[in-house]
Structure formats: structure tokens, C-alpha cells
Amino acid sequence: MPSATSDLDRVAAVVLQLMRGPILVLLCVYAIGITGMTLMPGVDAAGNPSHMNLFHSFYFFTYSATTTGFGEIPHPFTDQQRLWATVCLYMGVVAWLYAISSIIRLALHPELLRALAERRFARSVKSISEPFFILCGFGDTGSLLARGLSDNSITAAVLDADSERIKALRLRDYRVNMPGLCADASIPRHLLNAGVKHRQCKAIVILTGSDEINLKIAVMTRFLNPRLRIFCRDTDAEHRELLATVGDVTLVSPFEIFAHQLDAAVYTPLLRAWEDWLVGDTSVDLGHPQRPPRGNWVLCGYGRMGRALHETLNVHGVEFSIIDTADHLAEGEGIRILGHVNRKSLTDAKLAEAVGLVAGTDNDEENLRILLSARAVNPDAFLIVRQNRHENEMAFNAAAANLIMQPSLVLARHILLFLLMPSLGRLLRYLHSRGIDRVEDLVQQSRERLPAGMPLLWSEILTDISCVVPACRNKVHEVSLADLMRNPADRQSQLDAIALVVTRSSQDFMLPDSDFKVQTGDVVLFCGSRPARHLLYATVNNPYTLHFLVTGEEPPRSWFFQWLYKRMQISSPDHVAGSG
């Protein structure tokens, strides 16, 4: 493995650089001390002149250099030997202090720590046996996306150049292991360590704050693994064109997503509420969905968010009064005010006559200040505010705006939807385009059949629903969705679940009826409770349970009862004929 060899070379270079001096000092001190002890004159037990041999000198210097001390061996020392032993003691202490301090410096050397961290990260990713994703960037969006993946028991390998973010990653209480590395994700070695060529890697999500780095990561990934799916935060028009040349890159813009969400909230509020409820927004009331008013709006800030809202809502004839400091603002229709947002500019933009205001600049403090000015001009206006940084959440909650747009949350939810349940995305597009007349029935079903609280979404693969069990009177040829969703404890009742999409090969069946006949190999997207998921999984993977739910007959399982059951089936017709 080239990466492993490179890591070992870097570690070896750091060790040799820092420990070469201490090792040479210790060798020199030991050589001088041992040689001196050997040459110093001494006397034996009989008083005859003698000298210590090399072994005794080495043994004595070894324990004396570390200040241990086991006495004078093999005979009591002369004054010359004691004087040299004192010199050896000081030399050994100084040499070992120098060596120990060098070892400590080595243990704290950033290059060594980085190499060891990369090695641990690569081993951790290599050991992953379940499908996982790569997250490049662990800011607000990456953090929310990692939490969503963890809630679905899916692992992600995280790369981020900010060490503080990686430290925060290690402190999170995720349900699964989330290996992280502080490194530049645009370097191919780091992408390889993150598992870009791993057989279980399903996609890479690029969420760094730099357009240049995002582009480089996409290019490197496409060459390292041409078949890997790439999701990238949408950028400006120039980088969008460059990313298009990479091929098969899904660009995700939080501002375009929010613009469509606001459009849906204004013109199809029930569907918008159901979407928010589906992704876990506990503040949603399906019985009374939020309905932003229809009419003219004041738009403060004409960046990417302002343009996306203007282009999307302008289709319905919505007029905008726009306030911004950009020089190009004078171009276009409607009221356009060049300058800062204050009471005078809001009055000139006719906020008093508008139905609402959007504070959509890229500065959180400015957006909050705009809300204060807007309430002074029109207290009844519907207020939408953009929250750029997650750390300012408490201030935005206290501002009590009608709708808070957090780009990181919008982006994380949308990407999570694409990663985990692409069929749900296709369902939502179907409902918006051709199935709007089915939304009311869908919402009614959700309220009546599913328990209160956050719903659970999951896909169930029907690996084998043939229901072939031995010694059964009734043979099963077809299984409907209603059969699958029966409660094994009470066959007459249904589980707390709704089938949203059935995918068969490349064909989707949207919102199938309860009598829809499923087949082996179908993938069904369900919405329901966690107990319902467990019971449904047990039903699909147990032919005896499925047979009972379909026919009402409990088949025998042991060999003896199967034999007895067959005998009873044979004798039963004769018995009936005789009694007749």
C-alpha cells in the first residue's frame, strides 16, 4: 500500500531526526563511563591490585546512570573508582534527562501525531463492513448530516482541515462509529484513506467552504473512482460549469431548495407541512399547516437567496420590492432601492402595503436588525429571516420570526434524503407535479394511522415472499400490501405504517393501494413507527408468519407435527364423506 509506506517513511524520518542526537549522547556517555571504570585501579578481597572487567563495568554503569544504586561490586571501590563513579553518575543523569525530554518532544511532534492519526483513520475506515459515505467538510451542514446518518445507523468518514471541528466530532454521542481526520480533502492520499475506493463506499458529499477545494475534490474523486456518486454544495455559475465537466455531479443549492419550499408553503401548504413533518420537524401541525400570505413582498438582500426567491415566486406574478447595496440592483423591474435597510428604505419599498418581508443577507446581525426595523414599519408583516450560522440559533429563536431559513439545515436534510431514500425524493416530485389531488388523503392517513411524534422512514427489500411452507392446506400465490402490514399479534389489525412507494426494477408505484400485489425483489418505502418496522422485518423474513397473516392458518413447524398434519388432511375427506 503506497499510503502505508509513505506514512512509515514519514514516521521514520521524524524519529531519526529527533532521536539521533540523544542516542549518540547516550552511546558516548556509556562508552566513556564503562571504559573509565575498566581502567580505574582497584583492589580485590585479598588487597591485591585489580581492575573491573567490561561486564562488571557495564552492569555498574547501567544501574548507577539511572540513580538506582546496588552497592560496589565485585569488591569495595578505591577512592579513584569512587571518584569516577561520581562523574559517571552525573553524566548518566544528564544524558538520560536529555534523552527523556527528546522522547517527550517526539511524542508531541505534530508530524508524528498527524501520521499516526492518518494511520488510525485509514485502519478504521478499512474495517467498515457496512455501506458508508464520505463527508468532506464538518461545518454546520456536515455536522447536521452526520447526525442524520447516525440516527439511521449509517457510518460516515469525515475529512476537515479544521482541527477544532474534528475534536468536536470525537466528542459527539453518535450511535455508530464516525472516524474523522484533520486533513485537506483535496489531496488524493487523504481521499484514499477515507475509503473513496472502498467497496462499501456509496457516495462522497463535498461541503467545504471553498469553491476551489470543492472542485478539486470532485475532480480527484472522479479519477480515483469513476463510479462513485458525488454530491456537492452548489456554487456560483463559473464553478457550476466547471463541475459539469466532471460528469455526474449532483449540485445542491440550499437557496433554490428553500425557494421551492416557500413556493409550496404559499400555494400548497398542506403538502409543504407533510414534507416537514416527514423529515422530523416536531413543530409542524398537520391539522393547521402554516400558510404564508399571498401578495407582494419586500426582499432585503439580493444575493443567491434573493435571486432564487425572485425567480421562483415571480412565476406566480408575485412582485418584489428589493433593497440591497449591490451596484447591479438598479437593473430590473419593480421597486429597487440601492442602500442599507432602515425604516426609511423600508417605507420607500412600501413594506406597509406588502404581505411580508425576507431578511436574506449573509450577515446574521444584519438580518436580526432588519427584523426590528420591519416590525416598526409593519407589525403585521409575515417575516422570513435567514440564519447563516447555527451558533446564533438562540438569538433567532428569540426574534420570533414567522419562518427561519437555515441554509445548513435545508442542505443537510435534502442531501440526507438523496443519500438514504431516493424514492422519497421521486415521490415528492410526483406529488408536486401530478399528485397534488392525493395529498389530502395522504395527510389524513398519516394523522389517523401513525402515532404522534417523529415518523420513521425506511426501505424494506422483499427478498422472498413466496410463503412456501410444508404441510399447509392453503397455498399462497399472491401477497398484498395489506397482508404485509397485518399485526402478527392480531391479524385483524394493521401495523402503524403506510406504504409510500413500491420500486420494482426501474419502475416506481406511487402511493400504492392496500390491495397492491407485491413481488419478490420489490423495494417498499414505508413510513411508520419503530415497533412497526421490527414487526414488518420479522414478517418479511419468516415464511410461517407471512403465511399465517395471508391465510389465517398457522402451519406446523416440527417434523412430527408436519407428518401428523398431512395425515389429518388425508383422513379428513373420508371422514366428511362418511358422516354425510
ZAMARGU-4260 file (C-alpha; in steps of 0.2 Angstrom, whole numbers, plus 5000, padded with zeros to 4 digits):
<rodrens>
0) 5000/5000/5000 | 5008/5016/4995 | 4999/5027/5008 | 5005/5015/5022 | 5023/5015/5015
5) 5023/5034/5015 | 5016/5035/5032 | 5030/5024/5039 | 5043/5034/5029 | 5037/5050/5037
10) 5037/5042/5055 | 5054/5035/5052 | 5061/5052/5047 | 5054/5061/5062 | 5060/5048/5074
15) 5078/5048/5066 | 5078/5067/5066 | 5073/5069/5085 | 5082/5054/5092 | 5098/5054/5083
20) 5106/5066/5095 | 5100/5058/5111 | 5105/5041/5105 | 5123/5047/5101 | 5125/5056/5118
25) 5119/5040/5127 | 5131/5029/5117 | 5146/5041/5120 | 5142/5043/5139 | 5141/5024/5141
30) 5157/5021/5131 | 5167/5034/5142 | 5159/5028/5158 | 5162/5009/5155 | 5180/5012/5148
35) 5184/5023/5163 | 5178/5011/5176 | 5188/4997/5167 | 5204/5007/5168 | 5202/5014/5186
40) 5213/5004/5198 | 5205/4994/5212 | 5209/4980/5225 | 5202/4963/5227 | 5196/4955/5244
45) 5214/4950/5247 | 5221/4968/5245 | 5229/4964/5228 | 5228/4977/5214 | 5214/4973/5201
50) 5203/4980/5188 | 5184/4978/5184 | 5181/4968/5168 | 5169/4975/5155 | 5154/4966/5160
55) 5155/4972/5178 | 5159/4990/5172 | 5143/4989/5161 | 5132/4982/5175 | 5138/4995/5187
60) 5136/5010/5175 | 5119/5003/5170 | 5111/5005/5187 | 5121/5020/5193 | 5117/5030/5177
65) 5098/5029/5182 | 5102/5033/5200 | 5097/5016/5206 | 5112/5010/5215 | 5115/4992/5221
70) 5132/4995/5230 | 5150/4992/5225 | 5154/4976/5215 | 5163/4965/5214 | 5174/4972/5228
75) 5173/4988/5238 | 5179/5003/5227 | 5195/5013/5229 | 5195/5032/5230 | 5199/5033/5212
80) 5185/5021/5207 | 5173/5031/5218 | 5178/5047/5210 | 5175/5041/5193 | 5158/5033/5199
85) 5153/5050/5204 | 5157/5058/5187 | 5148/5043/5179 | 5133/5046/5189 | 5131/5065/5184
90) 5135/5061/5166 | 5122/5047/5166 | 5108/5058/5174 | 5111/5072/5162 | 5111/5061/5147
95) 5095/5052/5152 | 5086/5069/5155 | 5091/5074/5138 | 5085/5058/5131 | 5069/5058/5140
100) 5065/5076/5135 | 5068/5071/5117 | 5056/5057/5118 | 5043/5068/5125 | 5046/5080/5111
105) 5045/5066/5099 | 5028/5060/5106 | 5021/5078/5104 | 5028/5081/5087 | 5014/5087/5076
110) 5021/5077/5061 | 5021/5061/5070 | 5004/5064/5078 | 4997/5068/5060 | 5005/5052/5053
115) 4998/5041/5067 | 4981/5049/5066 | 4981/5046/5047 | 4986/5028/5050 | 4972/5025/5063
120) 4959/5034/5052 | 4964/5023/5037 | 4963/5007/5048 | 4946/5012/5055 | 4939/5015/5038
125) 4946/4999/5030 | 4937/4989/5044 | 4920/4996/5039 | 4909/4982/5033 | 4893/4991/5030
130) 4888/5004/5017 | 4895/5021/5022 | 4898/5039/5015 | 4912/5051/5014 | 4909/5069/5021
135) 4922/5082/5016 | 4918/5097/5027 | 4911/5096/5045 | 4904/5113/5047 | 4886/5116/5051
140) 4879/5106/5036 | 4892/5092/5039 | 4888/5091/5057 | 4869/5090/5054 | 4871/5077/5040
145) 4882/5066/5051 | 4869/5067/5065 | 4856/5062/5052 | 4866/5047/5046 | 4870/5042/5064
150) 4851/5042/5068 | 4849/5030/5053 | 4864/5019/5060 | 4875/5023/5045 | 4893/5027/5046
155) 4902/5042/5038 | 4921/5045/5036 | 4924/5064/5039 | 4938/5075/5032 | 4940/5093/5038
160) 4955/5104/5038 | 4950/5112/5054 | 4957/5103/5069 | 4944/5110/5081 | 4929/5103/5071
165) 4937/5085/5071 | 4939/5087/5090 | 4921/5091/5091 | 4917/5076/5080 | 4925/5065/5093
170) 4915/5072/5107 | 4898/5068/5098 | 4887/5054/5105 | 4884/5046/5088 | 4875/5029/5088
175) 4889/5022/5076 | 4907/5025/5074 | 4911/5041/5064 | 4930/5041/5060 | 4937/5058/5057
180) 4954/5066/5051 | 4960/5083/5051 | 4967/5084/5033 | 4965/5093/5016 | 4952/5083/5007
185) 4958/5088/4990 | 4974/5078/4992 | 4971/5061/4984 | 4980/5051/4998 | 4968/5058/5011
190) 4953/5053/4999 | 4960/5035/4998 | 4962/5034/5017 | 4944/5040/5018 | 4939/5025/5008
195) 4935/5033/4991 | 4939/5016/4983 | 4931/5006/4997 | 4919/4993/4990 | 4906/4999/5003
200) 4908/5017/5000 | 4892/5023/4992 | 4894/5042/4989 | 4905/5057/4993 | 4897/5073/5000
205) 4908/5089/4997 | 4903/5103/5009 | 4919/5113/5011 | 4918/5132/5011 | 4929/5135/4996
210) 4923/5133/4979 | 4941/5129/4973 | 4943/5115/4985 | 4926/5108/4981 | 4930/5107/4963
215) 4947/5099/4966 | 4939/5086/4977 | 4926/5082/4964 | 4940/5080/4950 | 4951/5069/4961
220) 4936/5058/4966 | 4931/5056/4948 | 4948/5049/4943 | 4950/5039/4959 | 4933/5031/4957
225) 4923/5034/4941 | 4908/5025/4948 | 4906/5034/4964 | 4891/5046/4966 | 4897/5064/4970
230) 4886/5077/4979 | 4892/5095/4980 | 4886/5111/4988 | 4880/5122/4974 | 4892/5137/4969
235) 4892/5151/4958 | 4889/5150/4939 | 4908/5149/4934 | 4911/5134/4946 | 4895/5126/4941
240) 4901/5125/4923 | 4917/5118/4928 | 4909/5105/4939 | 4898/5100/4925 | 4913/5094/4915
245) 4917/5082/4929 | 4902/5072/4925 | 4888/5065/4936 | 4890/5078/4950 | 4874/5082/4959
250) 4874/5100/4964 | 4863/5105/4979 | 4858/5123/4982 | 4850/5127/4999 | 4843/5143/4992
255) 4834/5135/4977 | 4828/5122/4988 | 4821/5135/5000 | 4813/5145/4986 | 4803/5130/4981
260) 4799/5126/4999 | 4792/5143/5001 | 4783/5142/4985 | 4775/5126/4991 | 4771/5134/5008
265) 4761/5148/4999 | 4752/5138/4986 | 4751/5120/4993 | 4753/5122/5012 | 4747/5105/5016
270) 4760/5096/5006 | 4773/5108/5012 | 4768/5104/5030 | 4768/5085/5027 | 4786/5086/5020
275) 4792/5095/5035 | 4783/5083/5046 | 4791/5068/5037 | 4808/5074/5040 | 4806/5076/5058
280) 4800/5094/5061 | 4791/5092/5078 | 4783/5110/5077 | 4773/5105/5062 | 4754/5104/5064
285) 4746/5094/5050 | 4729/5099/5055 | 4733/5118/5054 | 4748/5120/5042 | 4757/5136/5041
290) 4751/5147/5027 | 4762/5162/5021 | 4751/5175/5014 | 4749/5178/4995 | 4754/5196/4989
295) 4769/5207/4986 | 4785/5205/4997 | 4800/5216/5002 | 4816/5207/4999 | 4831/5213/5009
300) 4847/5206/5001 | 4848/5201/4983 | 4862/5188/4983 | 4859/5170/4979 | 4845/5168/4991
305) 4836/5183/4985 | 4838/5179/4966 | 4832/5161/4969 | 4816/5168/4978 | 4813/5181/4965
310) 4814/5169/4950 | 4803/5155/4959 | 4789/5166/4965 | 4789/5178/4950 | 4781/5164/4940
315) 4765/5167/4950 | 4765/5185/4947 | 4772/5190/4964 | 4780/5207/4964 | 4795/5211/4975
320) 4802/5227/4982 | 4821/5224/4983 | 4834/5233/4994 | 4852/5229/4993 | 4869/5238/4992
325) 4874/5229/4976 | 4878/5241/4961 | 4868/5230/4949 | 4852/5231/4958 | 4846/5246/4948
330) 4843/5233/4933 | 4826/5225/4933 | 4808/5228/4936 | 4799/5234/4952 | 4804/5245/4966
335) 4823/5243/4968 | 4832/5253/4982 | 4851/5254/4982 | 4857/5256/5000 | 4856/5249/5018
340) 4840/5243/5026 | 4832/5255/5038 | 4815/5262/5042 | 4816/5275/5028 | 4821/5262/5014
345) 4808/5250/5021 | 4795/5264/5019 | 4800/5268/5002 | 4799/5249/4997 | 4781/5250/5003
350) 4783/5237/5017 | 4767/5244/5025 | 4757/5238/5010 | 4766/5222/5007 | 4761/5205/5015
355) 4779/5200/5021 | 4797/5203/5021 | 4813/5192/5018 | 4829/5196/5028 | 4841/5186/5017
360) 4858/5194/5018 | 4873/5183/5023 | 4876/5193/5039 | 4866/5186/5054 | 4867/5203/5064
365) 4861/5212/5049 | 4846/5201/5047 | 4841/5202/5065 | 4842/5221/5064 | 4831/5221/5048
370) 4818/5212/5058 | 4817/5226/5071 | 4815/5239/5058 | 4802/5229/5049 | 4791/5227/5064
375) 4792/5246/5067 | 4785/5249/5049 | 4773/5235/5048 | 4770/5224/5064 | 4758/5213/5054
380) 4770/5208/5040 | 4775/5189/5038 | 4793/5189/5042 | 4806/5177/5035 | 4824/5178/5041
385) 4840/5169/5035 | 4851/5161/5049 | 4868/5159/5042 | 4877/5151/5057 | 4870/5138/5069
390) 4878/5145/5084 | 4866/5160/5083 | 4851/5149/5085 | 4846/5155/5102 | 4845/5174/5096
395) 4835/5169/5080 | 4823/5159/5091 | 4820/5174/5102 | 4817/5185/5087 | 4801/5175/5084
400) 4801/5177/5065 | 4787/5168/5056 | 4799/5157/5047 | 4818/5154/5049 | 4828/5149/5034
405) 4844/5140/5040 | 4854/5135/5024 | 4864/5122/5033 | 4849/5113/5039 | 4840/5114/5022
410) 4855/5107/5013 | 4858/5093/5026 | 4840/5087/5025 | 4840/5087/5006 | 4856/5078/5004
415) 4851/5065/5018 | 4835/5062/5008 | 4845/5059/4992 | 4858/5048/5001 | 4846/5037/5011
420) 4829/5037/5001 | 4830/5042/4983 | 4812/5035/4981 | 4805/5048/4993 | 4813/5062/4983
425) 4804/5055/4967 | 4788/5054/4977 | 4789/5072/4982 | 4792/5077/4964 | 4777/5067/4959
430) 4766/5075/4972 | 4771/5092/4967 | 4769/5089/4948 | 4755/5076/4946 | 4749/5070/4963
435) 4743/5086/4972 | 4725/5079/4972 | 4731/5065/4983 | 4739/5075/4996 | 4724/5077/5007
440) 4720/5059/5008 | 4739/5055/5012 | 4739/5068/5026 | 4723/5061/5033 | 4730/5043/5033
445) 4746/5050/5041 | 4736/5058/5055 | 4724/5043/5058 | 4736/5028/5056 | 4753/5034/5063
450) 4756/5038/5081 | 4761/5055/5087 | 4779/5061/5086 | 4793/5060/5073 | 4789/5047/5060
455) 4802/5034/5054 | 4806/5031/5036 | 4814/5015/5030 | 4815/5004/5014 | 4811/4986/5015
460) 4818/4974/5002 | 4806/4959/4999 | 4819/4946/4997 | 4807/4931/4997 | 4788/4932/4999
465) 4784/4915/4991 | 4777/4909/5008 | 4782/4891/5003 | 4780/4881/5019 | 4777/4862/5021
470) 4761/4853/5026 | 4749/4868/5023 | 4731/4866/5017 | 4731/4883/5009 | 4744/4888/4996
475) 4749/4906/4994 | 4751/4913/4977 | 4750/4932/4980 | 4753/4944/4994 | 4746/4961/4995
480) 4752/4976/5005 | 4738/4974/5017 | 4744/4956/5021 | 4762/4963/5024 | 4756/4976/5036
485) 4745/4965/5047 | 4749/4964/5065 | 4756/4946/5069 | 4748/4948/5087 | 4731/4952/5080
490) 4729/4948/5062 | 4713/4959/5060 | 4723/4975/5065 | 4736/4984/5055 | 4753/4990/5059
495) 4757/5008/5062 | 4764/5010/5045 | 4760/5017/5027 | 4767/5011/5011 | 4773/5026/5001
500) 4782/5019/4986 | 4785/5002/4978 | 4800/5001/4967 | 4800/4986/4955 | 4816/4986/4944
505) 4816/5004/4937 | 4798/5007/4939 | 4790/5017/4954 | 4772/5014/4960 | 4767/5030/4970
510) 4756/5028/4985 | 4750/5011/4981 | 4733/5004/4987 | 4732/4991/5001 | 4727/4978/4989
515) 4743/4981/4978 | 4751/4964/4975 | 4770/4964/4979 | 4783/4953/4972 | 4800/4946/4977
520) 4813/4959/4974 | 4802/4974/4977 | 4808/4988/4987 | 4795/4996/4998 | 4797/5013/5006
525) 4787/5014/5022 | 4783/5027/5035 | 4778/5022/5052 | 4784/5018/5070 | 4800/5009/5076
530) 4790/4994/5083 | 4781/4993/5066 | 4797/4992/5057 | 4803/4977/5068 | 4787/4968/5066
535) 4787/4970/5047 | 4805/4965/5046 | 4801/4949/5055 | 4786/4946/5044 | 4795/4948/5028
540) 4809/4936/5034 | 4798/4922/5041 | 4788/4912/5029 | 4777/4905/5043 | 4772/4922/5050
545) 4769/4928/5032 | 4758/4913/5028 | 4748/4915/5044 | 4745/4933/5040 | 4739/4929/5022
550) 4729/4914/5025 | 4725/4914/5044 | 4732/4896/5045 | 4746/4893/5057 | 4757/4880/5049
555) 4766/4866/5059 | 4785/4869/5061 | 4792/4852/5068 | 4794/4837/5058 | 4782/4827/5068
560) 4768/4839/5068 | 4770/4841/5049 | 4768/4822/5047 | 4753/4822/5058 | 4745/4837/5049
565) 4747/4828/5032 | 4738/4813/5040 | 4724/4823/5046 | 4722/4831/5028 | 4721/4814/5021
570) 4709/4807/5033 | 4698/4822/5034 | 4689/4820/5016 | 4684/4802/5021 | 4678/4807/5037
575) 4667/4820/5030 | 4660/4808/5016 | 4656/4795/5029 | 4647/4807/5040 | 4637/4813/5025
</rodrens>
